[in-house]
Amino acid sequence: MRVALTGATGFTGRFVAAALTKAGMTPVALQMDLRDKDEVDRVVRETEFDRLIHLAAHAFVHASDWGAFYHVNQLGTFNLLEAVSRSKEGARCIIASSAQVYGSKAEGLIAEKAPANPTNHYALSKYAMERGGRLWGDLLDIVVTRPFNYTGVGQDTKYLVPKIVDHFKRRADVIELGNTWVRRDFGDVRSVANAYAGLVLAPTVPPVVNIATGHVYSICDIIEKLTSLSGHHIDIEVNPTFVRAGDVAVLGGDATLLRSTLPDWNPRSIDDTLQWLYEMADQ
């Protein structure tokens, strides 16, 4: 099976390509500007593939260029689905959305039936992508994934967990953080990649599915685990600019539907992830 992959050279895409190969499939990178409808049409028409995983996105939520979220995440995805529907009618298209569509007030382990309430441009562009993408549902087998937080080797240190690991690896004396008491779902990109590969092969898949571990840890838990792993102590300073007003105490993903869809899927533990990040931080 040939699986087309957008965002193949990105942080997640590299691991998804490896997971597809390990599962006996052939990943095929789709390299194009999603905003250019004619280019998307041409690349899709000229590329042989059976199914699609669409990861490419404008992703960093604090980016100030909010227009790019909609041009790429929403309209770019529409260009892609239109092109695939014309030349690959009936193909399964797995579209990466985000758990951020649930909004900042969602709390606990969130299931797919929870109402959407996007509260930033990134989340809103992803939700608009989800809703608009359904208009191609009569021509394509569209599956929307909503990944919760995940990390791994190669993720930029502007993201929380790599930032913390980097401070420990450099044996810094101090780290500036926001609310350290909040508990979140921290997945492993390798487990996420395996989930995508599984969703490609599964005989039936739900229209919307979380990718999550179903377990939550606080930032303090991460700090403690890395302290034990490294033997180094870091003082935490709360930077008011990193503090999110009204942060909910617990926010994670309910992984029940994913586990029932992929019975053999098992996410890696947070300890395994942190050890991998720490050991590979200087490589």
C-alpha positions as CSV (number, residue, x, y, z in Angstrom):
1,M,0.0,0.0,0.0
2,R,1.3,3.5,-0.9
3,V,0.4,6.1,1.6
4,A,0.7,9.8,0.6
5,L,2.1,12.0,3.4
6,T,2.0,15.7,3.7
7,G,4.4,17.2,6.2
8,A,6.7,14.2,5.6
9,T,9.9,16.1,6.5
10,G,8.4,17.7,9.6
11,F,8.8,16.6,13.2
12,T,5.8,14.2,13.2
13,G,6.1,13.3,9.5
14,R,9.5,11.7,9.8
15,F,8.3,9.3,12.5
16,V,5.0,8.6,10.7
17,A,7.0,7.7,7.5
18,A,9.2,5.3,9.6
19,A,6.1,3.7,11.2
20,L,4.4,3.2,7.8
21,T,7.6,1.6,6.5
22,K,7.8,-0.7,9.5
23,A,4.2,-1.7,9.0
24,G,5.0,-2.8,5.4
25,M,3.6,0.3,3.6
26,T,5.4,2.7,1.3
27,P,5.2,6.4,2.4
28,V,5.1,8.8,-0.5
29,A,5.9,12.4,0.3
30,L,3.6,15.1,-1.2
31,Q,5.7,18.2,-1.4
32,M,3.8,21.2,-2.5
33,D,2.4,24.6,-1.4
34,L,-1.1,23.8,-0.1
35,R,-2.1,27.4,-0.8
36,D,-1.5,26.9,-4.6
37,K,-4.5,25.1,-5.9
38,D,-3.0,24.3,-9.3
39,E,0.2,22.9,-7.8
40,V,-1.8,20.7,-5.4
41,D,-3.9,19.4,-8.3
42,R,-0.8,18.6,-10.3
43,V,1.1,16.9,-7.6
44,V,-1.8,14.8,-6.5
45,R,-2.7,13.8,-10.1
46,E,0.9,12.8,-10.8
47,T,1.5,10.8,-7.6
48,E,0.4,7.2,-7.2
49,F,-1.0,6.4,-3.8
50,D,-3.9,4.5,-2.1
51,R,-4.4,6.5,1.1
52,L,-3.4,9.8,2.6
53,I,-2.2,11.2,5.9
54,H,-2.3,15.0,6.0
55,L,0.0,16.4,8.6
56,A,1.2,19.6,7.0
57,A,0.0,22.7,8.9
58,H,0.9,26.1,10.2
59,A,1.3,24.9,13.8
60,F,2.9,27.1,16.4
61,V,-0.1,28.5,18.4
62,H,1.6,31.7,19.5
63,A,2.6,32.8,16.0
64,S,1.5,36.3,15.3
65,D,0.7,35.7,11.6
66,W,-2.8,34.5,12.3
67,G,-3.8,34.6,8.6
68,A,-1.4,31.8,7.8
69,F,-3.4,29.5,10.0
70,Y,-6.4,29.8,7.7
71,H,-4.6,29.9,4.4
72,V,-2.7,26.7,5.2
73,N,-4.7,24.7,7.7
74,Q,-8.2,25.4,6.4
75,L,-8.1,26.5,2.7
76,G,-4.9,24.5,2.0
77,T,-6.7,21.3,3.3
78,F,-9.7,22.1,1.1
79,N,-7.4,22.3,-1.9
80,L,-5.9,19.0,-1.0
81,L,-9.2,17.2,-0.5
82,E,-10.7,18.6,-3.7
83,A,-7.6,17.3,-5.7
84,V,-7.7,13.9,-4.0
85,S,-11.5,13.5,-4.6
86,R,-11.0,14.1,-8.3
87,S,-8.2,11.5,-8.9
88,K,-8.5,9.1,-5.9
89,E,-12.2,8.9,-5.2
90,G,-13.0,6.7,-2.2
91,A,-9.5,7.0,-0.7
92,R,-9.1,7.1,3.1
93,C,-7.8,10.5,4.1
94,I,-6.6,10.9,7.6
95,I,-6.5,14.6,8.5
96,A,-4.6,15.8,11.5
97,S,-6.6,18.3,13.5
98,S,-5.8,19.2,17.2
99,A,-7.1,18.6,20.7
100,Q,-7.1,22.4,21.0
101,V,-10.4,22.5,19.2
102,Y,-11.9,21.5,22.6
103,G,-11.0,24.8,24.0
104,S,-9.2,26.2,27.0
105,K,-12.1,25.5,29.4
106,A,-12.4,21.8,28.7
107,E,-11.3,19.8,31.8
108,G,-10.6,16.2,32.7
109,L,-10.1,13.4,30.2
110,I,-11.9,14.7,27.1
111,A,-13.7,12.4,24.8
112,E,-14.6,13.0,21.1
113,K,-18.2,13.8,22.0
114,A,-17.2,16.9,24.0
115,P,-18.3,20.1,22.3
116,A,-15.7,22.1,20.4
117,N,-14.9,25.6,21.6
118,P,-11.7,26.8,19.9
119,T,-10.2,29.9,21.6
120,N,-7.2,30.8,19.3
121,H,-6.7,31.1,15.6
122,Y,-4.8,27.9,15.3
123,A,-7.6,25.9,17.0
124,L,-10.3,27.7,15.0
125,S,-8.5,27.1,11.7
126,K,-8.3,23.4,12.6
127,Y,-12.0,23.2,13.5
128,A,-13.0,25.1,10.4
129,M,-10.9,22.5,8.5
130,E,-12.7,19.7,10.2
131,R,-16.2,21.0,9.5
132,G,-15.4,22.1,5.9
133,G,-13.6,18.8,5.2
134,R,-16.8,16.9,5.7
135,L,-18.2,18.4,2.5
136,W,-16.0,15.9,0.7
137,G,-17.3,13.0,2.9
138,D,-19.4,11.6,0.1
139,L,-16.3,11.1,-2.1
140,L,-13.6,10.3,0.4
141,D,-13.3,8.2,3.6
142,I,-12.3,11.1,5.9
143,V,-10.9,10.5,9.3
144,V,-10.1,13.4,11.6
145,T,-7.5,12.9,14.4
146,R,-7.3,15.2,17.4
147,P,-3.8,14.7,18.9
148,F,-3.2,15.9,22.4
149,N,0.2,17.1,23.6
150,Y,3.1,14.9,22.4
151,T,6.8,15.3,22.2
152,G,10.0,13.5,21.1
153,V,13.5,13.9,19.8
154,G,13.7,16.6,17.1
155,Q,10.9,18.8,18.5
156,D,11.9,22.5,18.8
157,T,12.9,23.7,22.3
158,K,10.2,26.4,22.0
159,Y,7.9,23.6,23.1
160,L,7.5,22.9,26.8
161,V,9.0,19.4,27.3
162,P,12.0,19.9,25.0
163,K,12.7,23.2,26.7
164,I,12.7,21.6,30.1
165,V,14.9,18.7,28.9
166,D,17.3,21.2,27.3
167,H,17.7,23.1,30.6
168,F,18.5,19.8,32.4
169,K,20.9,18.7,29.7
170,R,22.8,22.0,29.9
171,R,22.6,21.8,33.7
172,A,21.1,25.2,33.9
173,D,20.6,26.7,37.4
174,V,17.1,28.2,36.7
175,I,14.2,27.7,34.4
176,E,11.3,30.1,33.8
177,L,7.9,28.4,33.5
178,G,4.3,29.2,33.9
179,N,1.7,27.2,35.9
180,T,3.7,24.1,37.0
181,W,0.7,22.5,38.8
182,V,-1.4,21.9,35.8
183,R,-1.7,18.3,34.7
184,R,-1.6,17.4,31.0
185,D,-1.5,14.5,28.6
186,F,2.1,14.1,27.3
187,G,2.4,11.6,24.5
188,D,5.3,10.2,22.6
189,V,5.7,11.0,18.9
190,R,6.6,7.4,18.2
191,S,3.3,6.2,19.7
192,V,1.5,8.9,17.7
193,A,3.2,7.7,14.5
194,N,2.2,4.1,15.2
195,A,-1.4,5.3,15.7
196,Y,-1.5,7.0,12.3
197,A,-0.1,3.8,10.7
198,G,-2.7,1.8,12.5
199,L,-5.5,4.0,11.3
200,V,-4.4,3.6,7.7
201,L,-4.7,-0.2,8.0
202,A,-7.7,-0.6,10.3
203,P,-10.7,-2.1,8.5
204,T,-13.1,0.5,10.0
205,V,-12.3,3.8,11.6
206,P,-14.4,6.5,13.4
207,P,-14.9,9.8,11.7
208,V,-13.2,11.6,14.7
209,V,-10.7,10.1,17.0
210,N,-8.4,11.4,19.8
211,I,-4.7,10.5,19.8
212,A,-3.9,10.5,23.5
213,T,-2.4,8.4,26.3
214,G,-5.3,8.8,28.7
215,H,-2.8,9.7,31.5
216,V,-1.9,13.1,32.9
217,Y,1.2,14.5,34.6
218,S,2.0,17.9,36.0
219,I,4.9,20.1,35.0
220,C,6.3,19.5,38.5
221,D,6.1,15.7,37.8
222,I,8.2,16.3,34.6
223,I,10.7,18.3,36.6
224,E,10.9,15.7,39.3
225,K,11.4,12.8,36.8
226,L,14.2,14.7,35.0
227,T,15.8,15.6,38.3
228,S,16.0,11.9,39.2
229,L,17.2,11.0,35.7
230,S,19.9,13.6,35.5
231,G,20.9,14.0,39.1
232,H,20.7,17.8,38.6
233,H,18.5,20.2,40.5
234,I,16.9,23.3,38.8
235,D,15.3,26.2,40.5
236,I,11.9,27.1,39.0
237,E,11.0,30.8,38.5
238,V,7.4,31.6,37.5
239,N,7.4,34.0,34.6
240,P,4.1,35.9,34.6
241,T,4.2,36.0,30.7
242,F,4.0,32.2,30.7
243,V,1.1,32.0,33.1
244,R,-2.3,31.4,31.4
245,A,-5.1,32.9,33.3
246,G,-7.9,30.5,34.1
247,D,-5.8,27.4,33.3
248,V,-7.7,24.2,34.1
249,A,-6.1,21.9,36.6
250,V,-6.4,18.7,34.5
251,L,-6.6,18.3,30.7
252,G,-6.0,15.1,28.8
253,G,-7.4,12.9,26.2
254,D,-9.8,10.0,26.6
255,A,-8.2,7.3,24.5
256,T,-11.0,4.7,24.7
257,L,-12.1,5.1,21.1
258,L,-8.6,4.9,19.8
259,R,-7.8,1.8,21.8
260,S,-11.0,0.1,20.6
261,T,-10.2,0.9,17.0
262,L,-6.5,-0.2,17.4
263,P,-6.5,-3.0,20.1
264,D,-2.8,-3.6,19.7
265,W,-1.8,0.0,20.1
266,N,0.0,0.8,23.3
267,P,1.5,4.3,24.1
268,R,4.9,4.6,25.5
269,S,5.3,5.7,29.1
270,I,6.3,9.3,30.1
271,D,9.4,7.8,31.7
272,D,10.4,6.2,28.5
273,T,9.8,9.4,26.6
274,L,11.8,11.6,29.0
275,Q,14.7,9.2,29.0
276,W,14.8,9.1,25.2
277,L,14.7,12.9,25.1
278,Y,17.4,13.3,27.7
279,E,19.8,10.7,26.2
280,M,19.4,12.1,22.7
281,A,19.4,15.8,23.6
282,D,23.0,16.4,22.5
283,Q,22.9,14.3,19.4
